[in-house]
Amino acid sequence: AAAAVAEDVDPTTSPPHHRARGRGVRSTHNPRGSLDGGSRHADQSRPPLPLPPTSSSGHGASGMNAGNGSNGYPHAGHAGYVGCGRFAEGAAATAALLRPLADGLRTFSMFRCDDALAHLRELPRSQYVTGYVLCLVGRAYAEMVNYPEAQRAFEWARTVCPHGLDGMEVYSTVLWHLKKEVELSYLAQECVQLDRLAPQTWCVLGNCFSLQKEHETALRFFQRALQLDPRCTYAHTLCGHEFFANEDFEKAMGCYRNALRLAGRHYNAWYGLGTVYYRQEKYELSEYHFRHALSINSRSSVLFCYLGMAQHALRRNADALTLLQHAIDLDKRNPLAKYEKASVLLSEDRLEDALEELERLKEVAPREASVFFLIGRIHKKLGAADAAMVAFSTALDLKPASADVNLIKSAIEKLHVPDDSEEEDL
């Protein structure tokens, strides 16, 4: 299906587009625009609203106060007083309707996603089941790394508002993380049919081909999104991720910095810069960028995990364990945090604790070769050669990468050879 999309879409032939668009993750749709059903014209058959009493030049002060109180304002029995009361009631009802939405947006902007979801649930069902609110719910679940719930929210939003494109770039990233190739290809085709001049469409197409490891094609599509909207922060960040996957670190850093010029609180770009420096083994710089990202989003399990990895690389194992445990507390199903915590425990020769952590990790990620490889290393250090052999064989059966296969085979060959040096991880 993705190949069919590629044949139908050519970014080099599409005409330029200069309509104002949103900045990637954040939608530009006006949340108050749907409250009046889209009507901006008065009903001509409706009777005119009563006007407030005005003074007449021929009557003076006595004429102005004829039906009012002594101060010129309508008294309780006057028709103007009834109009003011109705206006106050309407204002109160509107405020009560908009307050949960405003509180949800406020807490979501601070990445307090649990609170944001709680506020949005206070909306009436007629307002909750709208494309804008459901996309906001999907983005909140995506920030919480609860991708299955995020997918359900976005699917519901597409059912309610099938012609909307706001938030589809985030939905495509959710499908990318879930490895849903068919659903992502179908979404790409639908977005192309709706509006091939929208930057969200090209972000969806880029994620579709990125999932299939076609990084060059994905880059072309992300760059086309930037041609349509140079201020699309999300597209800059996605370009950086693709350059990082191609190990073109300089261009990746350039994309992340472009995103930060547009939105200094875009923590994904700070995280991207931290991963580049971590990959380059510049651990002090990576620590700085991870900490800055955490100052923006202090509830991200992923950020705490990577900061803990940087601390471990700097030989600050006590701080690393604290950060990794906090990452696990924030997200019990974060496999990377559990794996890195086991690695830190292994480096401190706390073998039983490391093995216990890996056994819990097997329940979350039962098909990760690196987990069984690390279990095999621990069993070897404990002198359980048979258990180590079983773990290494299981790791081989899970079909790891070719470089990892050679590493596992080397560990099997040296199974009965004592080795006090630190072995390489997968």
N, C-alpha and C positions, 0 to 999 in steps of 0.2 A: 504493500500500500504506500509505503514511504517512497519507493521508486516512482510510483505513479504521480505522487505529489511533485517530485523533483522534475519529471518531464513536463508537468503542467506549469511550473513556476520557474521563471528565470529572473533573478534579481537585477540583471544588467539591462533588461528590456523594459522593466516596469517604469512608468513615468514618475517623476518626483512628486512628493506630496508635502504640503506645508500646513496642513491643519494642525491645530494645537492638540496635543495628546498629553496623557498623564506621564508621570515619571516612573514607569515600570510598576513597582509593587503598589504604589498608592494610586487609587482611582481618582479621576477628575470629575466623576459624576456628582452632581449636586444632590446631597441626601434629602434636601427639602423639595426637590423638583417634582417628586411623585405624589406629594401629599394632596395637591389639587387636581390630580388626574391629568396633568399636562395642559389644562385649559388656562389660558391667560386672558380671555375675552369675557366681558360681563354679559350676562343673559339679559337681552333687551326686554324680555317679558317680565322680568323681576321688578317689583316696585322700587322706587328710589329710596335710599336710606334717609332717615330724618336728619335734617341739618341742625347744628347747634344754634340756639337763639342768638341773634345779632342785634345790635343797637341800630336805631333808625335816626337819621339826622333830624327828622321832623318831630320826634317824640322825646328826645333827650333821655335823661336817666330814668324818668318814670316809665317810659315805654320799654326800656330794657328790662326793668324789674317787674314788669306787669305780671308775668306768670312765674317768676322765679323768687328766690329768697332775697333777702336784703343785700347780700353780697354779689348778686348777679348770677350765681350758679343755680342749676335746677334743683328744686326741692324734691322730697320723696314722692310726691304725687304728680310730678311733671313728667311728660313723655321723654324729655331728654335724659332724665335720670334713669329711666328704663333702658334707653339705648346704651348709656355708659355701663350699666350693669351687665348687659349682654356682651359688650365688648370685653369687659373684665373676665367674664366666664369663658369666652372664646380664647382669650390670651392664656388663661390658666390651663385650659384643655390642651392648647397647642404646646405649652411648656411641658406639661405632663407627658405628652406624646414624644416630644423631641429629647427630653432629658435622658432616657435610657440610651438613645442613640449617641448623644453627645458624650455621655459618660463612657460608653463603649469605645468611641473613637479616642477619647483622652487616654484611657488606660491602655489601649492597643498601641498608641504612639509611644508609651513608656514600656512596651513589651510586657505588660502585666496581662498576659493573654487569658489566664483563668478568670480574672476580674472582668475583662472585656466580654468574655462569653457570658458571664453571669448577668452583666448589664443588658446585653442584647436579648437575652431570654425574657427580660421584663417587657419587651415590646409586645403590643397586640399581635395576634397571629397574622392579621391582614398586612401589617408592616414588616413583621419578621420574614414572612414568605415572599420576599422581593429579591430581585437579582442583586441589588447593592448590598443588602444586609447579609445574604447568604455567601456572597463572595468575601465579605469581611470576616464571616465565621470561618470560611475555608482558609483565609490567610492566617487567622489566629491559630488554627490547628496546625498549619504548616510551620509556623514559628515554634510551636511546641513539639515539632518533629513527630506529630501524630498524623502520619500521612494517610492511613486508611480513613480516618474521620474527615480529614481535609478533602479527600477525593469524594466522599459522599456529599459533603456540603457543596462542592463545586458542581457535581452532577445535578444536584437539586436546583442550584442556581441556573444551570443551563436548561433545565426543564421549565422553570418559571420564566426565564428570559432567554429564549434560544437565539436571539439576534444580538445579544450583547457580547462585546469583546473585552470589556474591562475585567482584569483579573485572570485572563486566560494564560498570560505568560507565567503566572505563579502556578496555575493549575497544571501547565505542561511540566514545570519543574517537579511538582508532586508526582506526576506519572513517571517522570524520569527516575526519581528515587525509588519508586515502586517497581521499576523495570516493566512497565505495562506498554509494550511496543505496539500492540494492536490498538489499544485505546488512544495512545498518543498519535499514531498515524491517522486515525479517524478524526481526532480533534484538529489535526493540521489541515486535513481536507476540508472540514467544515469552515474553519477560519478563512481559508483561501476563497471559498465560495461567498462568504459574507463580505469580506473587505480585504482585498489583496494590497491595499495601500495603507493598512494600519500597522504600526510597529509591533503590536501584540502578535499579529499573524506571523511575522518573520521570526519573532522570538520562539513561538511554538514550533515553527519549522526547524529552527536551529536546534532546539532540544530534541526533536524527533531524530535528526541525523546524528546528534551527539550520542544518543543512546545506542546507536548502531556503530559507534566508533569511527564515524566518518567526520573527523574533526575539521578538515579543510572545508567541506561543504557547510558544516554548521557555522563556521566562521563567516563564510560568505553571507549567510542568511542573517546572522547577528549584525554584521556590518551594514546590510541593507536596512535593517531596522533603525540603525543610527543615521542613515541617510534620510529616512523619513522623519525622524525625530532625534536631532543631535543631543537633546537634553533627557533622553531616556536612560536614567541611571541604571536600571536593571539590565539593559542591553550592554552597557559598558562592562558591567560585572560579569555577565555571561561570556563576553568576549575574553575577559581575563581568565576565566575558568578554562576555556578552550585552549588558549595559548599555554596555560599551565599544563594541561594534558599533553600538549605537544612538546613540553619542556622548553618552550621559548619564554624564559623567565623575564627577560627585559621587556618584551611587548606585553606580557601579562601585568607587570608592574605599572606600565604606562596606562593600561585600561583601568586598573583599580584606582590610580591617581586621578584619571579623568572623572571617574564616578564620584570621588571624594570632592572634586572641585564643584560638582553640581549639588551634592548633598553630603555635608560633613558628618551627619549622623547615620550614614549608610554603613552600618557595622559590617555588612558582608564584604565590603571592599577592604576594611581594616583587617578582617579575618583573612582575606585573600593575600594581602601583603605579608601577613604573618606566616602563612603557609609557604610562600615563596622564600622568605628568609630562612624558615626552618629547613626547607629542602636544600638550601645553599649552605646549611650548617652555620648560619649566623644567628646563633641562638639568643644572644642578647637583644638583637633587633626584633627577632620574632616574638620574644617575650614582651617587648614594649608594645607591639602592635596588637597582640592578643589582649593585653591589659587595657589598651584603649578601646578595643571592641567591647570588652566586658564593662567598661565604664558607661557604655551606651545601652547595652543589653546585658544586665546582670543576672538574667534567668536562663541563660543558654547553657545547656549541658555540653554541647559541642565545644563552645569556647573554653569552658573550664577544663575540658579534657585536653585540648591542645595546649593550653597554658601549663597544665601538669606535665605534658610531654616535653615542653621546653624546659621546665624545671628539672626534669629527670636528665635531660641532655646536659644541663649545667651542673649535674652531680648534687642537686639539692633534693635528695630523695624524700626527706621528711615533708618539705613543702609540696612535692609532687604527689605524695600519697594523700595529703589533705585535700588538694585540689581535685584529684581523681575521685576520691570518695564523695566529694560534694557534687561532682558531675553525675555520679551514680545515684545519689540521693535525688537529684533533679529529674533524672530519667532512668528508671530501673532497668529499662531495656536497651540502654546504650552499650552496644557490644565493644566498641573501641575503648571506652573508659575502663571496662572490666579487663580487657586484654592488656592495656597499658599498666593497670594496677598490678596485675599478675607479673608483668615484666619487671616492675620496680621491686616487688617482693622477691622475685628470683635473684635480682642483682644484689639484694641484701641477705641472701641465703636463708630467707624465710620460706623454705620449700613447701612445708605443709600448708601454710596460709596461701601461697601461690597456687598450689594444686586445688585447694578448696574453691578459690575464686574461679579457676578455669572450669571446674566441674559445674559451677552455676552458669558459667558462660555457655557451656555446651547446650543448655536448654534454650538459650536465646538464639545462638548461631550454630546449629548442629552440622552445618556443611562447610565450615571454614577450615581449610587445611592448616592455616597458621596456628589455630587453637590446638589441634592435635599434635602438631610439631612441637609446640612449647610444652605440652603435657609429656611428650616423649623425652624431651630434654630434662624435665624435672624427675621423671622416673629413673633416668640414667644416673642423675646425681644422687638419687636415693638408693642406688644399687639394685633396682628392680629391672633387670635387663629384659625379661619377658614382657612386662607391661610396657616398657619403652618400645620394644619391637612392634607390639600391637598398635601403639599410637602412631608410630612412623608409617606403618603399613596403611593405616586408615587415612593418614594425610595424603599418601600417594594415590589411594583409591578415589579421592575427591577431585582428582585432575587439576592440580595447581598449575601455575605458569611454568614454562620450561626451565627458567633459571631456578625456581623453587624446587623443581623435581631433582635437579642436580644436587642441590643443597640437602634434600632429604636423603637421597641415595648415599651421599657422603657421610651423613650422620649414621645411617644403618651400617656402613662399612666400618665405622669407628665405634660401634656400639660397645665392644668389649675392651676398647682402648681408653684408659683414663686420660681425661683432658681437663686440665684445670683452667685453661684459657676460656675467655668468654666467647661463646659461639654466636654466630650471626642469626638474627631472626628472619623469618619470611617477610 
